[in-house]
Amino acid sequence: MEKLITVKDVKQRYGCSTPTARKYIRQCKPHLENPLVTFEWAFNEWEQSRIVVEKTSKKQYEEALHRIKEGKVVVPRRW
């Protein structure tokens, strides 16, 4: 059976509020509404689709790729 990602899991991973965690799960395709969960593979695909690498120097680009491969996730915030 595939692992399911819950609102609690997303809150712990990103340190965000409950409404934000719910929004993130609803952006994953497919997701289930009652209870609100998504599949681990769908969440990983959604997370990968949000990774943006800006135009930087080759060294900065390689460092960013290294961080991504290590599993460190940076969620950009809009103010």
Rosetta constraint file for C-alpha pairs under 8 A:
AtomPair CA 2 CA 39 HARMONIC 6.85 0.50
AtomPair CA 2 CA 40 HARMONIC 7.27 0.50
AtomPair CA 3 CA 39 HARMONIC 6.18 0.50
AtomPair CA 3 CA 40 HARMONIC 5.65 0.50
AtomPair CA 4 CA 37 HARMONIC 6.19 0.50
AtomPair CA 4 CA 38 HARMONIC 5.59 0.50
AtomPair CA 4 CA 39 HARMONIC 4.66 0.50
AtomPair CA 4 CA 40 HARMONIC 5.59 0.50
AtomPair CA 5 CA 9 HARMONIC 6.04 0.50
AtomPair CA 5 CA 10 HARMONIC 7.21 0.50
AtomPair CA 5 CA 37 HARMONIC 5.49 0.50
AtomPair CA 5 CA 38 HARMONIC 5.28 0.50
AtomPair CA 5 CA 39 HARMONIC 5.92 0.50
AtomPair CA 5 CA 40 HARMONIC 5.79 0.50
AtomPair CA 5 CA 43 HARMONIC 7.46 0.50
AtomPair CA 6 CA 10 HARMONIC 6.53 0.50
AtomPair CA 6 CA 25 HARMONIC 7.97 0.50
AtomPair CA 6 CA 36 HARMONIC 6.60 0.50
AtomPair CA 6 CA 37 HARMONIC 4.77 0.50
AtomPair CA 6 CA 38 HARMONIC 6.88 0.50
AtomPair CA 7 CA 11 HARMONIC 6.17 0.50
AtomPair CA 7 CA 18 HARMONIC 6.89 0.50
AtomPair CA 7 CA 21 HARMONIC 5.58 0.50
AtomPair CA 7 CA 22 HARMONIC 6.01 0.50
AtomPair CA 7 CA 25 HARMONIC 7.33 0.50
AtomPair CA 7 CA 36 HARMONIC 6.98 0.50
AtomPair CA 7 CA 37 HARMONIC 6.92 0.50
AtomPair CA 8 CA 12 HARMONIC 6.24 0.50
AtomPair CA 8 CA 18 HARMONIC 7.89 0.50
AtomPair CA 8 CA 21 HARMONIC 7.87 0.50
AtomPair CA 9 CA 13 HARMONIC 6.14 0.50
AtomPair CA 10 CA 14 HARMONIC 6.07 0.50
AtomPair CA 10 CA 15 HARMONIC 7.76 0.50
AtomPair CA 10 CA 16 HARMONIC 7.77 0.50
AtomPair CA 10 CA 21 HARMONIC 5.60 0.50
AtomPair CA 11 CA 15 HARMONIC 5.08 0.50
AtomPair CA 11 CA 16 HARMONIC 5.13 0.50
AtomPair CA 11 CA 17 HARMONIC 6.40 0.50
AtomPair CA 11 CA 18 HARMONIC 6.67 0.50
AtomPair CA 11 CA 21 HARMONIC 5.77 0.50
AtomPair CA 12 CA 16 HARMONIC 7.57 0.50
AtomPair CA 14 CA 75 HARMONIC 7.59 0.50
AtomPair CA 16 CA 20 HARMONIC 6.26 0.50
AtomPair CA 16 CA 21 HARMONIC 6.48 0.50
AtomPair CA 17 CA 21 HARMONIC 6.24 0.50
AtomPair CA 18 CA 22 HARMONIC 6.16 0.50
AtomPair CA 19 CA 23 HARMONIC 6.20 0.50
AtomPair CA 20 CA 24 HARMONIC 6.25 0.50
AtomPair CA 21 CA 25 HARMONIC 6.34 0.50
AtomPair CA 22 CA 26 HARMONIC 6.18 0.50
AtomPair CA 22 CA 36 HARMONIC 7.40 0.50
AtomPair CA 23 CA 27 HARMONIC 6.33 0.50
AtomPair CA 24 CA 28 HARMONIC 6.89 0.50
AtomPair CA 25 CA 31 HARMONIC 6.91 0.50
AtomPair CA 25 CA 36 HARMONIC 7.47 0.50
AtomPair CA 25 CA 37 HARMONIC 6.75 0.50
AtomPair CA 25 CA 38 HARMONIC 6.36 0.50
AtomPair CA 25 CA 43 HARMONIC 7.38 0.50
AtomPair CA 26 CA 31 HARMONIC 6.45 0.50
AtomPair CA 27 CA 46 HARMONIC 7.49 0.50
AtomPair CA 28 CA 38 HARMONIC 6.94 0.50
AtomPair CA 28 CA 42 HARMONIC 5.98 0.50
AtomPair CA 28 CA 43 HARMONIC 5.95 0.50
AtomPair CA 28 CA 46 HARMONIC 5.76 0.50
AtomPair CA 29 CA 38 HARMONIC 7.90 0.50
AtomPair CA 29 CA 42 HARMONIC 6.27 0.50
AtomPair CA 29 CA 46 HARMONIC 7.98 0.50
AtomPair CA 30 CA 38 HARMONIC 6.64 0.50
AtomPair CA 30 CA 39 HARMONIC 7.55 0.50
AtomPair CA 30 CA 42 HARMONIC 6.72 0.50
AtomPair CA 31 CA 36 HARMONIC 7.26 0.50
AtomPair CA 31 CA 37 HARMONIC 5.87 0.50
AtomPair CA 31 CA 38 HARMONIC 4.35 0.50
AtomPair CA 31 CA 39 HARMONIC 6.96 0.50
AtomPair CA 32 CA 36 HARMONIC 5.45 0.50
AtomPair CA 32 CA 37 HARMONIC 5.31 0.50
AtomPair CA 32 CA 38 HARMONIC 6.06 0.50
AtomPair CA 33 CA 37 HARMONIC 6.70 0.50
AtomPair CA 38 CA 42 HARMONIC 6.67 0.50
AtomPair CA 38 CA 43 HARMONIC 6.63 0.50
AtomPair CA 39 CA 43 HARMONIC 6.26 0.50
AtomPair CA 40 CA 44 HARMONIC 6.14 0.50
AtomPair CA 41 CA 45 HARMONIC 6.19 0.50
AtomPair CA 42 CA 46 HARMONIC 6.18 0.50
AtomPair CA 43 CA 47 HARMONIC 6.08 0.50
AtomPair CA 44 CA 48 HARMONIC 6.13 0.50
AtomPair CA 45 CA 49 HARMONIC 6.18 0.50
AtomPair CA 46 CA 50 HARMONIC 6.58 0.50
AtomPair CA 47 CA 51 HARMONIC 6.86 0.50
AtomPair CA 53 CA 61 HARMONIC 7.33 0.50
AtomPair CA 53 CA 64 HARMONIC 7.61 0.50
AtomPair CA 55 CA 61 HARMONIC 7.86 0.50
AtomPair CA 56 CA 60 HARMONIC 6.05 0.50
AtomPair CA 56 CA 61 HARMONIC 6.10 0.50
AtomPair CA 57 CA 61 HARMONIC 6.18 0.50
AtomPair CA 58 CA 62 HARMONIC 6.17 0.50
AtomPair CA 59 CA 63 HARMONIC 6.24 0.50
AtomPair CA 60 CA 64 HARMONIC 6.17 0.50
AtomPair CA 61 CA 65 HARMONIC 6.31 0.50
AtomPair CA 62 CA 66 HARMONIC 6.14 0.50
AtomPair CA 63 CA 67 HARMONIC 6.29 0.50
AtomPair CA 64 CA 68 HARMONIC 6.28 0.50
AtomPair CA 65 CA 69 HARMONIC 6.22 0.50
AtomPair CA 66 CA 70 HARMONIC 6.26 0.50
AtomPair CA 67 CA 71 HARMONIC 6.46 0.50
AtomPair CA 67 CA 72 HARMONIC 5.59 0.50
AtomPair CA 67 CA 73 HARMONIC 7.79 0.50
AtomPair CA 68 CA 72 HARMONIC 5.82 0.50
AtomPair CA 68 CA 73 HARMONIC 6.75 0.50
